[in-house]
Amino acid sequence: MKQPILYLALSFLMAGCGDSSTSPSPTGMTFFVTSTTSTTGNLGGLVGADATCQRLAAAVGEGTRTWRAYLSAERDPNSYQAAHARDRIGAGPWRNAGGVIVANNLAELHARTGDAAVFVDERGQRINGQWTGSPTPNEHDILTGSNADGTLAVGLTCADWTSSADTLVAQVGHSDGFGPNQSTTGTLSSWNAAHTSLNCANTAPRGGAGRFYCFAQ
C-alpha cells in the first residue's frame, strides 16, 4: 500500500509544479508603452491612466510593482499642485520588456531620443511608426503633456486627461524618434515633446492612437 500512496503524492507534487510554470513570471520590466489605445484625450485623469498602467503590467506578471503614467497635469488630484511627469516615475533605471535599458536615470532619460526598438509595449511589441517596415497606420504619437525636460506643458494636457473636446490639444512625443520620411530634424526625434495633437476629440490625426508611457516607480 505504501507505493500507491507515494506515487499519488508525487503526482500531486508534479501537477502543482506544472501549474506554476504556466503563471506569468516577472521580467524585470520597469517601462513600457501602453498596448491599449484611446480614441480621445480622456484617459480618466491621472488616476485612470495610472490604473491602466497597473492593469497592463499585471497582465504580463509585473503587477507587484507600482506603476505610474508618464503624464503631466496642471492639477494633481492628490496634492492639488501641478504634476510634472518626471516627478511621477522614480529615479530609474528603467528597462523595457526585453530587458533593454531605456535610461539609467532622469537626466539620461530626458537627454535621449525615441527608438522603435526600445520604446515598445508591455508585450515587447513595437509601436507602429515611421520606422522601416512598420505596419500602418502610424501610431507613434504618445501622449505626455510635457516639455522635453519632463515638466508640465501648460495648456497641453486635454484638461488633465479628462477631456475629449475638439478645442483642446495635447503634447505628444514620437516613440520611434522619427517624423515623415524618418526625419529627425527639430523636435521630431523627441520621445516626449515632438509636437501637439490636432485636438483631444480624436488622437489619430498626425499619427496617434492615444497611447502613453508607463514607468515603475
FILODO-494569 format. One record per atom (N, C-alpha, C): x, y, z; atom name. Coordinates in steps of 0.1 Angstrom, whole numbers, plus 5000, padded with zeros to 4 digits. Last residue first. Layout:
N
+------+------+------+------+
|    X |    Y |    Z | name |
+------+------+------+------+
|    X |    Y |    Z |   CA |
...
+------+------+------+------+
END
This chain:
217
+------+------+------+------+
|    X |    Y |    Z | name |
+------+------+------+------+
| 5078 | 5529 | 4895 |    N |
| 5085 | 5538 | 4904 |   CA |
| 5096 | 5531 | 4911 |    C |
| 5076 | 5521 | 4862 |    N |
| 5076 | 5515 | 4876 |   CA |
| 5084 | 5525 | 4884 |    C |
| 5058 | 5538 | 4837 |    N |
| 5071 | 5536 | 4844 |   CA |
| 5068 | 5530 | 4858 |    C |
| 5044 | 5542 | 4805 |    N |
| 5042 | 5537 | 4819 |   CA |
| 5056 | 5534 | 4825 |    C |
| 5031 | 5564 | 4780 |    N |
| 5042 | 5557 | 4786 |   CA |
| 5039 | 5553 | 4801 |    C |
| 5002 | 5560 | 4759 |    N |
| 5010 | 5568 | 4768 |   CA |
| 5021 | 5558 | 4774 |    C |
| 4980 | 5564 | 4730 |    N |
| 4989 | 5556 | 4739 |   CA |
| 4996 | 5566 | 4748 |    C |
| 4964 | 5575 | 4711 |    N |
| 4960 | 5577 | 4725 |   CA |
| 4968 | 5568 | 4734 |    C |
| 4973 | 5573 | 4686 |    N |
| 4963 | 5564 | 4689 |   CA |
| 4959 | 5564 | 4704 |    C |
| 4986 | 5594 | 4658 |    N |
| 4985 | 5589 | 4672 |   CA |
| 4974 | 5579 | 4674 |    C |
| 4991 | 5611 | 4635 |    N |
| 4999 | 5599 | 4638 |   CA |
| 4998 | 5593 | 4652 |    C |
| 4976 | 5631 | 4626 |    N |
| 4990 | 5634 | 4629 |   CA |
| 4998 | 5622 | 4633 |    C |
| 4946 | 5617 | 4641 |    N |
| 4953 | 5626 | 4631 |   CA |
| 4967 | 5630 | 4636 |    C |
| 4939 | 5602 | 4665 |    N |
| 4946 | 5596 | 4653 |   CA |
| 4952 | 5606 | 4644 |    C |
| 4926 | 5612 | 4687 |    N |
| 4940 | 5611 | 4688 |   CA |
| 4947 | 5606 | 4675 |    C |
| 4901 | 5635 | 4689 |    N |
| 4905 | 5624 | 4681 |   CA |
| 4920 | 5623 | 4681 |    C |
| 4897 | 5654 | 4708 |    N |
| 4885 | 5647 | 4703 |   CA |
| 4889 | 5634 | 4696 |    C |
| 4918 | 5670 | 4712 |    N |
| 4916 | 5660 | 4722 |   CA |
| 4904 | 5651 | 4718 |    C |
| 4937 | 5677 | 4682 |    N |
| 4928 | 5680 | 4692 |   CA |
| 4926 | 5669 | 4702 |    C |
| 4963 | 5672 | 4671 |    N |
| 4953 | 5680 | 4664 |   CA |
| 4943 | 5686 | 4673 |    C |
| 4990 | 5675 | 4695 |    N |
| 4980 | 5667 | 4687 |   CA |
| 4971 | 5677 | 4680 |    C |
| 5022 | 5690 | 4691 |    N |
| 5009 | 5689 | 4697 |   CA |
| 5000 | 5680 | 4688 |    C |
| 5055 | 5674 | 4692 |    N |
| 5046 | 5684 | 4687 |   CA |
| 5032 | 5682 | 4695 |    C |
| 5074 | 5661 | 4709 |    N |
| 5077 | 5663 | 4694 |   CA |
| 5068 | 5674 | 4689 |    C |
| 5082 | 5651 | 4735 |    N |
| 5078 | 5665 | 4732 |   CA |
| 5080 | 5668 | 4718 |    C |
| 5092 | 5625 | 4740 |    N |
| 5082 | 5631 | 4749 |   CA |
| 5076 | 5645 | 4745 |    C |
| 5111 | 5618 | 4722 |    N |
| 5102 | 5607 | 4726 |   CA |
| 5090 | 5613 | 4735 |    C |
| 5121 | 5637 | 4694 |    N |
| 5118 | 5637 | 4708 |   CA |
| 5108 | 5626 | 4712 |    C |
| 5126 | 5640 | 4668 |    N |
| 5132 | 5629 | 4674 |   CA |
| 5128 | 5627 | 4688 |    C |
| 5114 | 5665 | 4661 |    N |
| 5107 | 5652 | 4657 |   CA |
| 5113 | 5639 | 4663 |    C |
| 5123 | 5690 | 4666 |    N |
| 5119 | 5682 | 4678 |   CA |
| 5113 | 5668 | 4674 |    C |
| 5146 | 5692 | 4640 |    N |
| 5138 | 5699 | 4650 |   CA |
| 5135 | 5690 | 4662 |    C |
| 5147 | 5660 | 4623 |    N |
| 5150 | 5674 | 4624 |   CA |
| 5141 | 5681 | 4634 |    C |
| 5145 | 5635 | 4615 |    N |
| 5148 | 5637 | 4630 |   CA |
| 5152 | 5652 | 4632 |    C |
| 5125 | 5616 | 4593 |    N |
| 5132 | 5629 | 4596 |   CA |
| 5134 | 5629 | 4611 |    C |
| 5113 | 5595 | 4580 |    N |
| 5123 | 5592 | 4590 |   CA |
| 5132 | 5605 | 4594 |    C |
| 5092 | 5605 | 4565 |    N |
| 5105 | 5601 | 4558 |   CA |
| 5117 | 5599 | 4568 |    C |
| 5080 | 5623 | 4593 |    N |
| 5078 | 5618 | 4580 |   CA |
| 5092 | 5616 | 4573 |    C |
| 5101 | 5615 | 4623 |    N |
| 5090 | 5622 | 4616 |   CA |
| 5088 | 5617 | 4602 |    C |
| 5111 | 5594 | 4650 |    N |
| 5111 | 5598 | 4636 |   CA |
| 5099 | 5606 | 4632 |    C |
| 5111 | 5581 | 4674 |    N |
| 5121 | 5592 | 4672 |   CA |
| 5122 | 5597 | 4657 |    C |
| 5092 | 5564 | 4681 |    N |
| 5103 | 5559 | 4673 |   CA |
| 5114 | 5569 | 4670 |    C |
| 5075 | 5579 | 4697 |    N |
| 5082 | 5567 | 4703 |   CA |
| 5093 | 5561 | 4695 |    C |
| 5073 | 5612 | 4700 |    N |
| 5075 | 5602 | 4690 |   CA |
| 5082 | 5590 | 4696 |    C |
| 5049 | 5629 | 4721 |    N |
| 5063 | 5625 | 4717 |   CA |
| 5062 | 5614 | 4707 |    C |
| 5026 | 5656 | 4725 |    N |
| 5029 | 5642 | 4723 |   CA |
| 5044 | 5641 | 4720 |    C |
| 5003 | 5677 | 4742 |    N |
| 5016 | 5675 | 4738 |   CA |
| 5019 | 5660 | 4736 |    C |
| 4969 | 5683 | 4730 |    N |
| 4979 | 5676 | 4740 |   CA |
| 4993 | 5676 | 4734 |    C |
| 4941 | 5706 | 4730 |    N |
| 4952 | 5698 | 4723 |   CA |
| 4961 | 5692 | 4734 |    C |
| 4907 | 5716 | 4725 |    N |
| 4918 | 5714 | 4733 |   CA |
| 4928 | 5705 | 4726 |    C |
| 4884 | 5715 | 4710 |    N |
| 4891 | 5728 | 4711 |   CA |
| 4903 | 5728 | 4720 |    C |
| 4872 | 5691 | 4710 |    N |
| 4880 | 5694 | 4698 |   CA |
| 4886 | 5708 | 4698 |    C |
| 4874 | 5672 | 4741 |    N |
| 4870 | 5684 | 4733 |   CA |
| 4878 | 5687 | 4721 |    C |
| 4876 | 5653 | 4759 |    N |
| 4875 | 5649 | 4745 |   CA |
| 4871 | 5660 | 4736 |    C |
| 4894 | 5653 | 4790 |    N |
| 4886 | 5659 | 4780 |   CA |
| 4887 | 5653 | 4767 |    C |
| 4911 | 5645 | 4810 |    N |
| 4897 | 5643 | 4813 |   CA |
| 4888 | 5648 | 4801 |    C |
| 4938 | 5653 | 4811 |    N |
| 4934 | 5639 | 4806 |   CA |
| 4920 | 5635 | 4810 |    C |
| 4939 | 5680 | 4818 |    N |
| 4944 | 5670 | 4827 |   CA |
| 4939 | 5656 | 4824 |    C |
| 4929 | 5690 | 4793 |    N |
| 4922 | 5693 | 4806 |   CA |
| 4926 | 5682 | 4816 |    C |
| 4949 | 5681 | 4776 |    N |
| 4935 | 5676 | 4774 |   CA |
| 4927 | 5678 | 4787 |    C |
| 4973 | 5694 | 4780 |    N |
| 4971 | 5681 | 4787 |   CA |
| 4956 | 5676 | 4785 |    C |
| 4984 | 5719 | 4775 |    N |
| 4985 | 5709 | 4765 |   CA |
| 4983 | 5695 | 4771 |    C |
| 4986 | 5739 | 4794 |    N |
| 4975 | 5740 | 4784 |   CA |
| 4975 | 5729 | 4773 |    C |
| 5020 | 5736 | 4799 |    N |
| 5008 | 5742 | 4803 |   CA |
| 4998 | 5744 | 4791 |    C |
| 5037 | 5709 | 4803 |    N |
| 5035 | 5718 | 4792 |   CA |
| 5021 | 5724 | 4794 |    C |
| 5056 | 5701 | 4831 |    N |
| 5043 | 5704 | 4826 |   CA |
| 5043 | 5713 | 4814 |    C |
| 5087 | 5684 | 4824 |    N |
| 5079 | 5693 | 4831 |   CA |
| 5066 | 5695 | 4824 |    C |
| 5105 | 5670 | 4808 |    N |
| 5096 | 5662 | 4816 |   CA |
| 5087 | 5671 | 4825 |    C |
| 5120 | 5684 | 4790 |    N |
| 5126 | 5680 | 4803 |   CA |
| 5117 | 5673 | 4813 |    C |
| 5102 | 5689 | 4769 |    N |
| 5113 | 5679 | 4767 |   CA |
| 5120 | 5675 | 4780 |    C |
| 5070 | 5690 | 4785 |    N |
| 5081 | 5696 | 4778 |   CA |
| 5092 | 5686 | 4777 |    C |
| 5039 | 5671 | 4783 |    N |
| 5052 | 5675 | 4789 |   CA |
| 5061 | 5682 | 4779 |    C |
| 5018 | 5655 | 4776 |    N |
| 5015 | 5668 | 4782 |   CA |
| 5027 | 5674 | 4788 |    C |
| 5018 | 5629 | 4764 |    N |
| 5027 | 5632 | 4775 |   CA |
| 5023 | 5645 | 4783 |    C |
| 5010 | 5603 | 4741 |    N |
| 5005 | 5614 | 4749 |   CA |
| 5015 | 5616 | 4761 |    C |
| 5027 | 5597 | 4712 |    N |
| 5025 | 5592 | 4725 |   CA |
| 5021 | 5604 | 4734 |    C |
| 5026 | 5588 | 4679 |    N |
| 5024 | 5600 | 4688 |   CA |
| 5019 | 5595 | 4702 |    C |
| 5027 | 5565 | 4663 |    N |
| 5039 | 5568 | 4672 |   CA |
| 5037 | 5580 | 4681 |    C |
| 5011 | 5552 | 4645 |    N |
| 5006 | 5555 | 4659 |   CA |
| 5017 | 5559 | 4669 |    C |
| 5002 | 5548 | 4612 |    N |
| 5012 | 5554 | 4621 |   CA |
| 5006 | 5557 | 4634 |    C |
| 4982 | 5518 | 4606 |    N |
| 4986 | 5532 | 4605 |   CA |
| 4997 | 5536 | 4614 |    C |
| 5009 | 5498 | 4591 |    N |
| 5001 | 5510 | 4592 |   CA |
| 4989 | 5508 | 4600 |    C |
| 5041 | 5485 | 4602 |    N |
| 5027 | 5483 | 4597 |   CA |
| 5020 | 5497 | 4597 |    C |
| 5074 | 5493 | 4592 |    N |
| 5063 | 5494 | 4601 |   CA |
| 5050 | 5491 | 4595 |    C |
| 5096 | 5492 | 4575 |    N |
| 5089 | 5480 | 4577 |   CA |
| 5077 | 5481 | 4586 |    C |
| 5114 | 5517 | 4593 |    N |
| 5114 | 5508 | 4581 |   CA |
| 5106 | 5495 | 4584 |    C |
| 5093 | 5539 | 4612 |    N |
| 5104 | 5530 | 4611 |   CA |
| 5103 | 5521 | 4599 |    C |
| 5072 | 5554 | 4619 |    N |
| 5078 | 5558 | 4606 |   CA |
| 5091 | 5549 | 4603 |    C |
| 5050 | 5531 | 4635 |    N |
| 5055 | 5545 | 4633 |   CA |
| 5061 | 5547 | 4619 |    C |
| 5036 | 5510 | 4659 |    N |
| 5036 | 5515 | 4645 |   CA |
| 5041 | 5529 | 4644 |    C |
| 5057 | 5498 | 4684 |    N |
| 5046 | 5507 | 4681 |   CA |
| 5047 | 5511 | 4667 |    C |
| 5067 | 5464 | 4690 |    N |
| 5070 | 5478 | 4685 |   CA |
| 5057 | 5485 | 4683 |    C |
| 5062 | 5445 | 4719 |    N |
| 5058 | 5448 | 4705 |   CA |
| 5062 | 5462 | 4702 |    C |
| 5065 | 5437 | 4745 |    N |
| 5077 | 5437 | 4737 |   CA |
| 5074 | 5440 | 4723 |    C |
| 5043 | 5439 | 4760 |    N |
| 5045 | 5426 | 4754 |   CA |
| 5058 | 5425 | 4746 |    C |
| 5041 | 5466 | 4766 |    N |
| 5044 | 5457 | 4777 |   CA |
| 5046 | 5442 | 4773 |    C |
| 5058 | 5481 | 4737 |    N |
| 5047 | 5480 | 4747 |   CA |
| 5051 | 5469 | 4757 |    C |
| 5089 | 5501 | 4734 |    N |
| 5079 | 5491 | 4730 |   CA |
| 5069 | 5489 | 4741 |    C |
| 5114 | 5517 | 4727 |    N |
| 5101 | 5522 | 4732 |   CA |
| 5090 | 5513 | 4727 |    C |
| 5133 | 5503 | 4713 |    N |
| 5134 | 5504 | 4727 |   CA |
| 5121 | 5508 | 4734 |    C |
| 5129 | 5503 | 4686 |    N |
| 5133 | 5490 | 4692 |   CA |
| 5133 | 5491 | 4707 |    C |
| 5123 | 5530 | 4680 |    N |
| 5112 | 5520 | 4679 |   CA |
| 5116 | 5506 | 4685 |    C |
| 5131 | 5556 | 4700 |    N |
| 5137 | 5545 | 4693 |   CA |
| 5127 | 5534 | 4692 |    C |
| 5137 | 5591 | 4708 |    N |
| 5129 | 5579 | 4706 |   CA |
| 5136 | 5569 | 4698 |    C |
| 5167 | 5602 | 4726 |    N |
| 5156 | 5603 | 4716 |   CA |
| 5148 | 5591 | 4715 |    C |
| 5178 | 5616 | 4759 |    N |
| 5178 | 5606 | 4748 |   CA |
| 5167 | 5609 | 4737 |    C |
| 5175 | 5632 | 4780 |    N |
| 5185 | 5636 | 4770 |   CA |
| 5185 | 5627 | 4758 |    C |
| 5158 | 5621 | 4798 |    N |
| 5154 | 5633 | 4791 |   CA |
| 5164 | 5639 | 4782 |    C |
| 5173 | 5599 | 4807 |    N |
| 5161 | 5597 | 4801 |   CA |
| 5157 | 5609 | 4793 |    C |
| 5195 | 5611 | 4820 |    N |
| 5197 | 5603 | 4808 |   CA |
| 5184 | 5601 | 4800 |    C |
| 5182 | 5622 | 4841 |    N |
| 5189 | 5631 | 4832 |   CA |
| 5192 | 5623 | 4819 |    C |
| 5170 | 5600 | 4855 |    N |
| 5162 | 5610 | 4849 |   CA |
| 5169 | 5619 | 4838 |    C |
| 5188 | 5570 | 4845 |    N |
| 5184 | 5580 | 4855 |   CA |
| 5176 | 5590 | 4847 |    C |
| 5192 | 5551 | 4826 |    N |
| 5196 | 5548 | 4839 |   CA |
| 5191 | 5557 | 4850 |    C |
| 5168 | 5540 | 4801 |    N |
| 5177 | 5550 | 4807 |   CA |
| 5180 | 5546 | 4821 |    C |
| 5163 | 5515 | 4790 |    N |
| 5158 | 5527 | 4783 |   CA |
| 5166 | 5539 | 4788 |    C |
| 5179 | 5485 | 4785 |    N |
| 5179 | 5497 | 4793 |   CA |
| 5174 | 5509 | 4785 |    C |
| 5161 | 5456 | 4778 |    N |
| 5169 | 5466 | 4773 |   CA |
| 5168 | 5479 | 4782 |    C |
| 5143 | 5436 | 4785 |    N |
| 5154 | 5438 | 4793 |   CA |
| 5164 | 5449 | 4789 |    C |
| 5120 | 5436 | 4770 |    N |
| 5131 | 5427 | 4765 |   CA |
| 5144 | 5428 | 4774 |    C |
| 5104 | 5455 | 4781 |    N |
| 5100 | 5441 | 4782 |   CA |
| 5111 | 5431 | 4778 |    C |
| 5129 | 5479 | 4794 |    N |
| 5117 | 5475 | 4786 |   CA |
| 5114 | 5460 | 4788 |    C |
| 5139 | 5495 | 4824 |    N |
| 5141 | 5485 | 4813 |   CA |
| 5128 | 5482 | 4806 |    C |
| 5154 | 5522 | 4841 |    N |
| 5142 | 5516 | 4835 |   CA |
| 5146 | 5507 | 4824 |    C |
| 5171 | 5528 | 4874 |    N |
| 5170 | 5527 | 4859 |   CA |
| 5157 | 5521 | 4855 |    C |
| 5148 | 5556 | 4883 |    N |
| 5155 | 5547 | 4874 |   CA |
| 5164 | 5537 | 4881 |    C |
| 5134 | 5572 | 4901 |    N |
| 5147 | 5576 | 4898 |   CA |
| 5154 | 5568 | 4887 |    C |
| 5099 | 5579 | 4896 |    N |
| 5110 | 5574 | 4903 |   CA |
| 5123 | 5579 | 4898 |    C |
| 5078 | 5592 | 4883 |    N |
| 5082 | 5579 | 4878 |   CA |
| 5094 | 5573 | 4885 |    C |
| 5069 | 5617 | 4887 |    N |
| 5059 | 5606 | 4890 |   CA |
| 5065 | 5592 | 4888 |    C |
| 5084 | 5637 | 4878 |    N |
| 5084 | 5636 | 4892 |   CA |
| 5075 | 5624 | 4896 |    C |
| 5080 | 5639 | 4850 |    N |
| 5093 | 5634 | 4855 |   CA |
| 5093 | 5631 | 4870 |    C |
| 5055 | 5651 | 4848 |    N |
| 5057 | 5637 | 4845 |   CA |
| 5070 | 5631 | 4851 |    C |
| 5043 | 5671 | 4873 |    N |
| 5053 | 5670 | 4863 |   CA |
| 5056 | 5655 | 4861 |    C |
| 5014 | 5687 | 4883 |    N |
| 5021 | 5674 | 4883 |   CA |
| 5031 | 5674 | 4871 |    C |
| 5006 | 5714 | 4905 |    N |
| 5010 | 5709 | 4892 |   CA |
| 5017 | 5696 | 4893 |    C |
| 4985 | 5704 | 4933 |    N |
| 4996 | 5711 | 4927 |   CA |
| 4998 | 5706 | 4913 |    C |
| 4968 | 5687 | 4946 |    N |
| 4962 | 5699 | 4940 |   CA |
| 4973 | 5709 | 4935 |    C |
| 4975 | 5662 | 4954 |    N |
| 4982 | 5674 | 4960 |   CA |
| 4976 | 5687 | 4956 |    C |
| 4957 | 5646 | 4940 |    N |
| 4961 | 5643 | 4954 |   CA |
| 4967 | 5655 | 4961 |    C |
| 4954 | 5653 | 4914 |    N |
| 4942 | 5651 | 4922 |   CA |
| 4945 | 5649 | 4937 |    C |
| 4973 | 5680 | 4902 |    N |
| 4973 | 5666 | 4907 |   CA |
| 4961 | 5664 | 4916 |    C |
| 4969 | 5700 | 4876 |    N |
| 4964 | 5698 | 4890 |   CA |
| 4964 | 5684 | 4893 |    C |
| 4980 | 5699 | 4851 |    N |
| 4980 | 5712 | 4858 |   CA |
| 4976 | 5711 | 4873 |    C |
| 5002 | 5671 | 4844 |    N |
| 4989 | 5677 | 4846 |   CA |
| 4990 | 5690 | 4854 |    C |
| 5020 | 5647 | 4825 |    N |
| 5019 | 5659 | 4833 |   CA |
| 5005 | 5664 | 4834 |    C |
| 5027 | 5613 | 4825 |    N |
| 5018 | 5623 | 4821 |   CA |
| 5019 | 5635 | 4830 |    C |
| 5034 | 5583 | 4825 |    N |
| 5043 | 5595 | 4823 |   CA |
| 5034 | 5605 | 4816 |    C |
| 5017 | 5565 | 4851 |    N |
| 5017 | 5570 | 4837 |   CA |
| 5027 | 5582 | 4836 |    C |
| 5032 | 5541 | 4872 |    N |
| 5026 | 5554 | 4870 |   CA |
| 5027 | 5558 | 4856 |    C |
| 5031 | 5512 | 4893 |    N |
| 5032 | 5518 | 4880 |   CA |
| 5026 | 5532 | 4880 |    C |
| 5047 | 5492 | 4915 |    N |
| 5038 | 5504 | 4915 |   CA |
| 5041 | 5511 | 4902 |    C |
| 5047 | 5456 | 4911 |    N |
| 5053 | 5469 | 4911 |   CA |
| 5043 | 5480 | 4911 |    C |
| 5031 | 5434 | 4908 |    N |
| 5035 | 5437 | 4922 |   CA |
| 5043 | 5450 | 4922 |    C |
| 5025 | 5430 | 4881 |    N |
| 5016 | 5437 | 4889 |   CA |
| 5020 | 5440 | 4903 |    C |
| 5038 | 5417 | 4861 |    N |
| 5045 | 5427 | 4868 |   CA |
| 5036 | 5436 | 4877 |    C |
| 5026 | 5398 | 4844 |    N |
| 5033 | 5393 | 4855 |   CA |
| 5041 | 5404 | 4863 |    C |
| 5011 | 5410 | 4824 |    N |
| 5023 | 5403 | 4820 |   CA |
| 5032 | 5399 | 4832 |    C |
| 4990 | 5421 | 4837 |    N |
| 4987 | 5411 | 4827 |   CA |
| 4999 | 5404 | 4822 |    C |
| 5001 | 5441 | 4852 |    N |
| 4997 | 5429 | 4859 |   CA |
| 4995 | 5417 | 4849 |    C |
| 5005 | 5460 | 4833 |    N |
| 5016 | 5454 | 4839 |   CA |
| 5013 | 5441 | 4845 |    C |
| 4978 | 5467 | 4828 |    N |
| 4986 | 5461 | 4817 |   CA |
| 4998 | 5454 | 4823 |    C |
| 4971 | 5478 | 4854 |    N |
| 4964 | 5466 | 4848 |   CA |
| 4972 | 5459 | 4837 |    C |
| 4989 | 5499 | 4856 |    N |
| 4989 | 5489 | 4866 |   CA |
| 4982 | 5476 | 4860 |    C |
| 4981 | 5516 | 4835 |    N |
| 4994 | 5511 | 4836 |   CA |
| 4995 | 5499 | 4845 |    C |
| 4954 | 5521 | 4843 |    N |
| 4957 | 5514 | 4831 |   CA |
| 4971 | 5508 | 4830 |    C |
| 4959 | 5536 | 4866 |    N |
| 4952 | 5523 | 4867 |   CA |
| 4954 | 5514 | 4855 |    C |
| 4970 | 5559 | 4855 |    N |
| 4978 | 5550 | 4864 |   CA |
| 4972 | 5536 | 4865 |    C |
| 4947 | 5568 | 4842 |    N |
| 4959 | 5564 | 4834 |   CA |
| 4968 | 5555 | 4842 |    C |
| 4930 | 5574 | 4863 |    N |
| 4926 | 5564 | 4853 |   CA |
| 4938 | 5559 | 4845 |    C |
| 4945 | 5594 | 4876 |    N |
| 4942 | 5582 | 4883 |   CA |
| 4938 | 5571 | 4873 |    C |
| 4947 | 5614 | 4857 |    N |
| 4959 | 5607 | 4861 |   CA |
| 4956 | 5594 | 4868 |    C |
| 4917 | 5609 | 4837 |    N |
| 4926 | 5617 | 4845 |   CA |
| 4939 | 5609 | 4848 |    C |
| 4906 | 5593 | 4818 |    N |
| 4902 | 5591 | 4832 |   CA |
| 4910 | 5599 | 4842 |    C |
| 4915 | 5601 | 4794 |    N |
| 4921 | 5588 | 4800 |   CA |
| 4916 | 5585 | 4813 |    C |
| 4907 | 5618 | 4768 |    N |
| 4901 | 5615 | 4781 |   CA |
| 4906 | 5601 | 4785 |    C |
| 4915 | 5622 | 4742 |    N |
| 4924 | 5625 | 4753 |   CA |
| 4919 | 5623 | 4767 |    C |
| 4902 | 5593 | 4723 |    N |
| 4903 | 5607 | 4727 |   CA |
| 4913 | 5609 | 4738 |    C |
| 4907 | 5566 | 4719 |    N |
| 4903 | 5575 | 4707 |   CA |
| 4904 | 5589 | 4711 |    C |
| 4934 | 5549 | 4731 |    N |
| 4923 | 5557 | 4734 |   CA |
| 4919 | 5566 | 4723 |    C |
| 4948 | 5516 | 4735 |    N |
| 4947 | 5529 | 4729 |   CA |
| 4935 | 5536 | 4734 |    C |
| 4972 | 5492 | 4749 |    N |
| 4958 | 5497 | 4747 |   CA |
| 4958 | 5512 | 4742 |    C |
| 4998 | 5491 | 4753 |    N |
| 4993 | 5484 | 4742 |   CA |
| 4979 | 5488 | 4739 |    C |
| 5018 | 5518 | 4764 |    N |
| 5006 | 5510 | 4765 |   CA |
| 5002 | 5504 | 4752 |    C |
| 5053 | 5512 | 4767 |    N |
| 5042 | 5520 | 4760 |   CA |
| 5030 | 5512 | 4761 |    C |
| 5071 | 5507 | 4798 |    N |
| 5065 | 5502 | 4785 |   CA |
| 5056 | 5513 | 4780 |    C |
| 5094 | 5497 | 4823 |    N |
| 5089 | 5507 | 4814 |   CA |
| 5082 | 5500 | 4803 |    C |
| 5105 | 5477 | 4837 |    N |
| 5101 | 5488 | 4845 |   CA |
| 5096 | 5500 | 4836 |    C |
| 5109 | 5442 | 4839 |    N |
| 5104 | 5453 | 4831 |   CA |
| 5100 | 5464 | 4840 |    C |
| 5114 | 5418 | 4850 |    N |
| 5123 | 5429 | 4853 |   CA |
| 5120 | 5442 | 4846 |    C |
| 5096 | 5399 | 4846 |    N |
| 5107 | 5400 | 4836 |   CA |
| 5117 | 5411 | 4840 |    C |
| 5079 | 5375 | 4866 |    N |
| 5084 | 5388 | 4864 |   CA |
| 5096 | 5389 | 4855 |    C |
| 5057 | 5352 | 4850 |    N |
| 5069 | 5354 | 4859 |   CA |
| 5074 | 5368 | 4856 |    C |
| 5024 | 5338 | 4850 |    N |
| 5034 | 5348 | 4845 |   CA |
| 5045 | 5350 | 4855 |    C |
| 5022 | 5302 | 4851 |    N |
| 5019 | 5315 | 4856 |   CA |
| 5029 | 5325 | 4851 |    C |
| 5030 | 5277 | 4843 |    N |
| 5022 | 5285 | 4834 |   CA |
| 5018 | 5298 | 4839 |    C |
| 5043 | 5267 | 4864 |    N |
| 5051 | 5270 | 4852 |   CA |
| 5043 | 5278 | 4842 |    C |
| 5024 | 5260 | 4882 |    N |
| 5032 | 5272 | 4885 |   CA |
| 5040 | 5276 | 4873 |    C |
| 5014 | 5235 | 4872 |    N |
| 5006 | 5247 | 4872 |   CA |
| 5014 | 5260 | 4874 |    C |
| 5036 | 5218 | 4875 |    N |
| 5032 | 5222 | 4862 |   CA |
| 5023 | 5234 | 4861 |    C |
| 5037 | 5217 | 4903 |    N |
| 5048 | 5223 | 4895 |   CA |
| 5044 | 5227 | 4881 |    C |
| 5013 | 5203 | 4907 |    N |
| 5015 | 5216 | 4912 |   CA |
| 5026 | 5224 | 4905 |    C |
| 5019 | 5179 | 4895 |    N |
| 5008 | 5187 | 4889 |   CA |
| 5010 | 5201 | 4894 |    C |
| 5039 | 5170 | 4912 |    N |
| 5043 | 5173 | 4898 |   CA |
| 5032 | 5181 | 4892 |    C |
| 5024 | 5166 | 4935 |    N |
| 5035 | 5175 | 4935 |   CA |
| 5039 | 5179 | 4921 |    C |
| 5006 | 5146 | 4927 |    N |
| 5001 | 5159 | 4931 |   CA |
| 5012 | 5170 | 4931 |    C |
| 5025 | 5125 | 4922 |    N |
| 5016 | 5130 | 4911 |   CA |
| 5011 | 5144 | 4915 |    C |
| 5035 | 5120 | 4947 |    N |
| 5044 | 5126 | 4937 |   CA |
| 5036 | 5132 | 4926 |    C |
| 5012 | 5110 | 4959 |    N |
| 5018 | 5122 | 4965 |   CA |
| 5027 | 5129 | 4954 |    C |
| 5009 | 5086 | 4945 |    N |
| 4999 | 5096 | 4944 |   CA |
| 5004 | 5110 | 4949 |    C |
| 5032 | 5072 | 4951 |    N |
| 5030 | 5076 | 4937 |   CA |
| 5020 | 5088 | 4936 |    C |
| 5028 | 5068 | 4978 |    N |
| 5039 | 5076 | 4974 |   CA |
| 5037 | 5081 | 4960 |    C |
| 5005 | 5051 | 4976 |    N |
| 5004 | 5064 | 4983 |   CA |
| 5015 | 5073 | 4979 |    C |
| 5016 | 5029 | 4962 |    N |
| 5005 | 5037 | 4956 |   CA |
| 5004 | 5051 | 4963 |    C |
| 5035 | 5020 | 4982 |    N |
| 5039 | 5025 | 4968 |   CA |
| 5028 | 5034 | 4962 |    C |
| 5021 | 5012 | 5004 |    N |
| 5030 | 5024 | 5005 |   CA |
| 5033 | 5029 | 4991 |    C |
| 5008 | 4988 | 5000 |    N |
| 5000 | 5000 | 5000 |   CA |
| 5009 | 5013 | 5000 |    C |
+------+------+------+------+
END
